[in-house]
């Protein structure tokens, strides 16, 4: 019994640790398909401009490939210095997930095209190839690409002339589904990618990041006798959650702001005046609504009946006001159609 009593806390601790690792709220990351001493380290932010004082440094040197089934980089003409989520879904998931991280390319970072470098990948567990990648290609642009659709699908995230020497915040919202999902990506607070459709196949998705260089031999063929350069990239450790963390704040609608200011101005005018006639005209001029003529009671002596008069000229909106009212009505209508795969 004593031995069993001693084992219970150990088993409980192991189970609780396992549950913590499986939670996307605390995704947990570890070295992925590579174990070089220089490939990964945590260092003080060398730029002094990052969002946190300590950042992750990835360094990829020529020949940094390993074979860790099912990922055999050496036979696939690839090199890697990456970390990946320890969580691997045991079965297909169909849910919304949010990811956020920051990335910094030093000014001396070299584009090695036709050997391409990937800096964020979503894998379908047990699959050798990623389904979504953030990659630097021939033009030097950091783009998002889909690997699971028949037609090429690319979204430009950060232009080459903006890529180096700056920290960039990347936010990804993914709805994983084998038929009706979606992907949205923001770079530095601006939406750069929006897609609806199939987002995974087996839908056992996990995330990796760092430097993954593919097509190494293509570089050697294009530049005979040249060695691939050492590539260094800095990151903040990614965050991941299944609920909207409000990392993205939508900009205010300028049309709604305009209406709010007009109504507020009309209210201020009406509060400053004691005349019912002035109040009616202020509201009519400000809001521009099609109001019926308002009956106004003029002040009279107590022993006489109030004399009622109608003032259509003062209360009916002008032709210009009616036009403005119709314009607002048209602007309020929902836009027709839906664009798929356009940068926003």
C-alpha positions in Angstrom: 0.0 0.0 0.0 2.8 2.4 0.8 4.4 1.8 -2.6 1.1 2.4 -4.3 0.6 5.6 -2.3 4.0 6.8 -3.4 3.2 6.1 -7.1 -0.1 8.0 -7.1 1.4 11.5 -7.0 3.9 10.5 -9.7 1.2 9.2 -12.0 -0.9 12.3 -11.3 2.0 14.6 -12.1 2.7 12.8 -15.4 -1.0 13.0 -16.4 -1.2 16.7 -15.6 2.0 17.4 -17.6 0.7 15.4 -20.5 -2.6 17.4 -20.4 -0.6 20.7 -20.3 1.4 19.8 -23.4 -1.7 18.8 -25.3 -3.4 22.2 -24.7 -3.0 24.7 -27.5 -3.4 27.5 -24.9 0.2 26.5 -23.8 1.4 25.0 -27.1 4.9 24.1 -26.1 7.7 24.0 -28.7 10.8 21.9 -29.2 13.6 21.4 -31.7 12.3 20.0 -34.9 14.2 17.7 -37.3 17.6 19.2 -36.3 19.9 19.3 -33.3 23.0 21.4 -34.2 24.5 23.4 -31.3 24.2 26.7 -33.2 20.8 26.1 -34.7 18.7 27.5 -31.8 19.4 29.7 -28.8 17.6 32.3 -26.6 19.5 35.6 -26.5 19.0 39.3 -25.5 17.3 41.2 -28.3 20.3 42.4 -30.4 18.1 45.2 -31.9 16.8 46.7 -28.7 13.5 47.3 -30.7 11.6 44.0 -30.1 8.5 43.6 -28.1 10.3 41.4 -25.4 13.9 41.6 -24.0 14.8 38.0 -24.8 14.3 36.5 -28.3 14.9 33.3 -30.1 17.8 33.1 -32.5 17.9 30.6 -35.4 21.0 29.9 -37.4 21.2 27.7 -40.5 24.5 26.6 -41.9 25.2 24.6 -45.1 24.8 20.9 -44.5 22.4 21.3 -41.5 20.2 18.3 -42.4 19.0 15.4 -40.4 16.8 12.4 -40.9 14.1 12.0 -38.3 11.2 9.9 -39.6 8.9 10.9 -41.2 11.0 14.0 -42.0 14.1 13.1 -44.0 15.6 16.4 -45.0 18.9 15.0 -46.2 17.3 12.9 -48.9 14.9 15.7 -49.8 17.5 18.3 -50.6 16.6 20.4 -47.6 18.2 21.9 -44.5 16.6 23.0 -41.3 16.9 25.0 -38.0 13.4 25.0 -36.6 11.1 24.5 -33.6 7.7 22.9 -33.7 4.7 22.4 -31.5 5.0 19.4 -29.3 1.2 18.9 -29.6 0.2 16.6 -32.4 -3.6 16.1 -32.7 -4.4 12.4 -32.4 -7.5 12.8 -34.7 -8.8 15.4 -37.1 -9.8 18.7 -35.7 -12.4 21.2 -37.1 -11.9 24.4 -35.2 -10.6 28.0 -35.2 -7.1 28.7 -34.1 -5.1 31.9 -33.7 -1.3 32.3 -33.9 0.9 35.3 -33.3 4.7 35.9 -33.4 7.3 38.5 -34.4 10.1 38.0 -36.8 13.3 39.9 -37.6 15.5 39.5 -40.7 18.9 41.1 -40.2 20.1 43.6 -42.9 22.7 41.1 -44.1 20.1 38.3 -44.6 20.7 36.8 -48.1 18.0 35.5 -50.3 19.3 32.1 -51.6 16.7 31.6 -54.4 16.4 29.2 -56.2 16.9 27.6 -52.8 13.9 28.9 -51.0 13.6 29.6 -47.3 10.5 29.0 -45.2 9.8 30.9 -42.0 6.6 29.4 -40.7 4.9 26.2 -41.7 1.6 24.4 -40.9 2.0 20.6 -41.2 -0.7 18.0 -41.4 0.7 15.5 -38.9 2.4 12.5 -40.5 2.7 14.3 -43.8 6.1 15.1 -45.1 5.1 18.3 -46.8 3.5 21.4 -45.2 0.0 22.5 -46.2 0.6 26.3 -45.6 4.0 28.1 -45.7 5.4 31.5 -45.1 8.3 31.7 -47.6 10.8 34.0 -49.2 10.9 33.3 -52.9 12.5 34.7 -56.1 11.4 38.3 -55.6 12.5 38.5 -52.0 9.0 39.0 -50.8 7.7 37.1 -47.7 4.5 35.4 -48.9 1.9 32.9 -47.7 1.4 29.9 -50.0 -1.0 27.0 -50.0 0.3 23.5 -50.9 -3.0 21.7 -50.9 -5.0 23.4 -53.7 -4.7 22.5 -57.4 -4.0 26.1 -58.5 -1.1 28.1 -57.1 -2.3 30.3 -54.3 0.0 33.1 -53.0 -0.4 36.2 -50.8 2.2 38.8 -50.5 2.8 39.7 -46.8 5.9 41.9 -46.6 7.7 43.5 -49.5 11.4 42.9 -50.0 12.3 46.6 -49.4 10.5 46.4 -46.0 11.7 43.0 -44.9 15.1 43.5 -43.4 16.2 45.5 -40.3 12.7 45.7 -38.8 10.5 43.6 -36.4 7.3 42.4 -38.1 4.3 41.1 -36.3 2.5 38.2 -37.9 -1.1 37.1 -36.9 -2.7 34.1 -38.4 -6.4 33.1 -37.9 -7.1 29.6 -39.3 -10.3 27.6 -39.4 -9.2 24.1 -40.0 -11.5 22.1 -42.2 -11.2 19.6 -45.0 -14.0 21.3 -47.0 -15.1 24.7 -45.6 -12.4 26.5 -43.7 -10.5 29.7 -44.0 -7.2 31.5 -43.5 -6.6 35.2 -42.6 -3.2 36.7 -42.1 -2.2 40.1 -40.8 1.3 41.6 -41.1 2.0 44.6 -38.8 -1.7 45.0 -38.2 -2.8 45.1 -41.9 -4.8 42.2 -43.4 -2.7 40.8 -46.2 -4.4 37.4 -46.9 -7.9 36.1 -46.9 -9.0 32.7 -48.2 -12.0 30.5 -47.8 -12.2 26.8 -48.7 -10.3 23.6 -47.8 -7.5 24.4 -45.3 -6.3 20.8 -44.5 -6.6 17.2 -45.5 -6.1 15.0 -42.5 -6.6 18.1 -40.3 -4.1 17.1 -37.6 -2.3 20.4 -37.9 0.7 21.7 -36.0 3.0 24.7 -36.5 6.8 25.0 -37.0 9.0 28.1 -37.4 12.6 29.1 -37.9 14.6 28.6 -41.1 13.8 25.7 -43.4 15.8 25.8 -46.7 14.5 23.7 -49.6 15.9 23.0 -53.1 19.5 23.2 -51.9 21.0 21.6 -55.1 19.2 24.1 -57.3 21.4 26.8 -55.8 24.5 24.8 -56.5 23.4 24.3 -60.2 22.7 28.0 -60.7 25.9 29.2 -58.9 28.5 26.4 -59.5 31.3 26.5 -56.9 29.4 28.8 -54.6 28.5 27.9 -51.0 25.1 28.6 -49.5 25.4 31.5 -47.0 24.7 31.2 -43.3 21.2 32.5 -42.5 20.2 34.0 -39.2 16.7 35.0 -38.2 15.2 36.2 -34.9 11.7 35.4 -33.5 9.6 35.9 -30.4 8.1 32.6 -29.3 4.7 32.1 -30.9 1.4 32.3 -29.0 -1.5 30.1 -29.9 -5.1 29.9 -28.8 -8.5 28.6 -29.9 -10.5 31.6 -28.9 -10.3 35.1 -30.4 -7.6 36.9 -28.3 -8.4 40.3 -29.8 -4.9 40.7 -31.2 -6.5 42.4 -34.2 -8.6 45.6 -33.8 -10.7 46.5 -36.7 -10.4 50.1 -37.9 -13.5 52.3 -37.3 -16.0 52.7 -40.2 -15.6 56.2 -41.5 -19.2 56.4 -42.7 -20.5 55.5 -39.2 -18.1 58.0 -37.6 -19.5 60.7 -40.0 -23.1 59.9 -39.1 -22.3 59.9 -35.4 -20.6 63.3 -35.6 -23.6 64.8 -37.5 -26.1 63.4 -34.9 -24.0 64.6 -32.1 -23.8 68.1 -33.6 -27.5 68.2 -34.1 -28.0 67.2 -30.4 -25.7 70.0 -29.3 -27.6 72.5 -31.3 -30.9 71.4 -29.9 -29.7 71.5 -26.3 -28.4 75.1 -26.7 -31.8 76.4 -27.9 -35.1 76.8 -26.1 -37.2 77.3 -29.3 -39.1 74.3 -30.6 -38.7 75.8 -34.1 -34.9 75.9 -33.8 -34.8 72.4 -32.4 -36.8 70.9 -35.3 -34.7 72.7 -37.9 -31.4 71.6 -36.3 -32.4 67.9 -36.3 -33.7 68.2 -39.9 -30.5 69.9 -41.1 -28.2 67.5 -39.2 -29.8 64.1 -39.9 -31.4 64.9 -43.2 -34.4 62.5 -42.6 -37.7 62.7 -44.4 -39.8 64.1 -41.6 -43.4 65.1 -41.8 -44.3 68.7 -41.0 -44.3 69.2 -37.3 -47.2 71.1 -35.6 -45.8 73.8 -33.3 -47.7 75.6 -30.6 -47.0 79.3 -30.3 -47.1 80.9 -26.8 -50.4 82.6 -26.2 -52.4 84.1 -23.3 -54.0 81.7 -20.8 -57.5 82.7 -21.6 -57.3 81.9 -25.3 -57.0 78.7 -27.3 -53.5 77.9 -28.7 -53.1 78.8 -32.3 -51.6 75.9 -34.2 -49.5 76.5 -37.3 -47.7 74.2 -39.7 -44.2 75.1 -40.9 -43.3 72.8 -43.8 -40.6 75.2 -45.0 -38.8 75.0 -41.8 -39.1 71.2 -41.1 -38.9 69.5 -44.5 -35.4 68.6 -45.8 -34.2 70.4 -48.9 -33.4 68.7 -52.2 -29.7 68.4 -51.2 -30.6 66.9 -47.9 -32.9 64.3 -49.6 -30.0 63.4 -51.9 -27.7 62.9 -49.0 -30.3 60.7 -47.3 -30.5 58.5 -50.4 -26.7 58.3 -50.5 -26.5 57.1 -46.9 -29.2 54.5 -47.7 -27.1 53.1 -50.6 -23.9 53.0 -48.6 -25.7 51.0 -45.9 -26.6 48.2 -48.4 -24.3 45.1 -48.1 -21.8 44.7 -50.9 -22.6 42.1 -53.5 -20.4 39.1 -54.0 -17.4 37.8 -52.1 -13.8 37.9 -53.2 -11.7 34.8 -52.5 -7.9 34.9 -52.3 -7.5 38.7 -52.7 -5.1 40.7 -50.6 -6.9 43.1 -48.3 
